[in-house]
Amino acid sequence: MNVILLLGAARSVNAEELSDFSLVQLIAMTMVMLQRAFFLSPALSAQRTGGRAVIPKQWVLTISLPMAVLGGLLIGLTVGLDDQNFLAWTSLGVLCGVVVLAQDSLRFCLLSRNAVHGAVVSDAVWLSLVVGVAIASGVLVTAESLALYWALSGIVAMVAALVWLLRRPSDELPLADLGRAWRLGKWSGIDALMSATANLLPMLLTALVLGSEFAGTYRVLQSALGPLNILSTSLLTLFGLDSWRFVSAIGLRRLARKVRRSVGLMILFAVSYVALAEIVIISISGLRSSELLRISIIVGIVGVLGAATSPVNAASLALGYQKHGAILRAVIVTFSIAVSFGAGLGLPLPWNDPIGAVTLFAASAGLVGWGISYRRALEKERRLAGQALRDESHTFEQSSRMHD
């Protein structure tokens, strides 16, 4: 639904309004990424050692609401100050943040209860409202009206998720422990926070400091990668839900097979999909830019590299190695800060495009870094599983001797 609304915005608003709305979406979805990384995905991964558990509804208030306020302030400081309307944009940003974050929390509550249908229904409601009204009506001609409709349609989807959740019993499973999720999530959350910094800095610099229209063009073209991002998120969730299975040597062998198969399928799909998707996106949005071909190539390369990375990333996190991501991201965010400040000071960059330089480096470093992380994590867990099996055999032998 975010992609469709962004494409509608590209056709109906000017470049400045498109840049503002794309920044609102980017900040709101960044907060979703942080919420998942700090709490929701780690709550699933914690099942590997703590056993099955369901994510409680109360996390909407304890986690989503405070993060929405922070996101709204960030929207006010970026879009509102430039638009000289800080209070209005901050309020609108908080509203968007509450809806997007709460709906995502409810989605994970449903997934943890194996109520996938409820999550699909909620997303379908949001999608149908966007398609049926926002694009068809053609009345959303400002960034403010686009953001407001995004939030209002999301409220309906959030209610649908909540109704489905209230009808779904938890099968008397224990509630996920926030402290246990935090022990894993602090590492993946730091990773995601640094990732957000690496993504936001070049975008904000390009739009607000350099005055370039690259930010809006990148955001529209990156919407072509939406299905790849959905697949990556699905892999992360599926591997997390199965994390409790990856304890024995047999479970680790199954994980390795899943990763090999997933990497091949993701690369094959990404290569065949990206070129066609970008052509469709450009045709629908009506983008016009002298740099369109170059930006399209950069976005396509980043999409393929990200698709290849997602299975090894998901496997490492499912095994509980969130710490590796924080180390990798520190390298990427350092590069992003250096490039952003260098561009702000007028230092030469390839194509004078900090967004392209950072995204290409981040995608390449992510593939290499997560690949190394996965191999090391798998080797260590195999050694631990083998040692546990030997200890169990030794204990059994001792018990047999004592019995004899």
Steps between C-alpha positions, in 0.01 A plus 500: 500500500792735567631443148163572338452820699853615415439435130175694520688785666760500222223556244293755690739730693802709413860400572513689832178344634618157384828547687313600819260206488778255416691622809189450718464144373871434536512618862181312597620176343841548660328505839324176403839348415638609838199361688540165330874491557494602867199297618273311258742282302718428810186385683465232232871411503492467881276194455814307409605492865181597684242291313181600323344829607255755359558875470260684735263774379626731774820555302300737278486747788837431661703499177310637200363818658832639633675419171221673306556819700871491420423442133254790495760734649750392237244567223432843647870582515567391142187576298335751734792737547563513128127559444488751792217300655667303778199440729266385223753262348601367843136422585445339161825307541395366841165391357667317209750344738239374745296338223790340314681377813187375678379312193839336463504397867155345460625320190776335704251417777297311240803329346620378840158337544519336154214727387658591166158552344429787738821682403419450131144632546626811679754576228240431229258748661766770498596419141139508376438840658811646341421358158127571512507859626842664510601426143156491336380831642803706401424757772812440708719771352713605798745317723279575802185352343693190389641445850160555664324254272780247552439523876117493483491196272754333727270545799239281330766235435615521862145446625465198271818350647384568856159340442663191353745485791226520762325207331819291495586307818863472600471122554607573860858559389712726725549864410830608349732656756610855421830458682587184308416674171710801600807290571504400134334811364751747639750367246269477200347831607836674504561348159165633373558842660832534324336375179233769536770761548683376192177516295355824633810720500560495122128538431462798733821659379402462135147636549555771763860616453598434140151582372510210257197303377696172524329411829152482348628314193682244714197447723269440204742260330573323829129427520565249220694298759193468722435130420867421566477676836183306582676173417797600717272587790312173453825304513600684817165420661489136385855428615421672831185295553704182439799608709414252775553219249861600425650352815600148398745396228206384288328837539817683400537285187143586407577867554804479272291339226233768537759775471662353187163452333376845604811681373469339158130571471534859621776581250311336215181688584677834555691493170189412299272737691688827556539615137133440420384659825701817443360540148147465638568745785645762265205463261239529776666784692599705194846572643716730291866561582830526314645262760216248485699225322792523742274499807304206359821297458612580855163405650497176298847397618409579859182292467684190376770529767237544771306196378815286519572630851158446658518119558841509672390805700182322614693184591759688708229684693300180556813343650529794741798681347354850497833633629662434162255736331589786732870465414427488126266796517759710683718479189210598273381791713856635526520501121157668477595776743828562321328519159215719628722752674742497208215583262376771735845658498508494122753220458478316166293180485424265211208659309463745794264239645549403866190275490641281224846477656367396841238252375749320273758474779240389757360226274846366414625510859177337620539203268862440600450568870187292552647218294800484736273532804279212389792265431660571838169471686417170332844354573482604865150360549602172336792469743271571794241249377770237453639564847152474651446169322835367626420612854163329480661177377760514776231551762303208357809274511570592860139434592516159326818400689345599831192298418713195408 
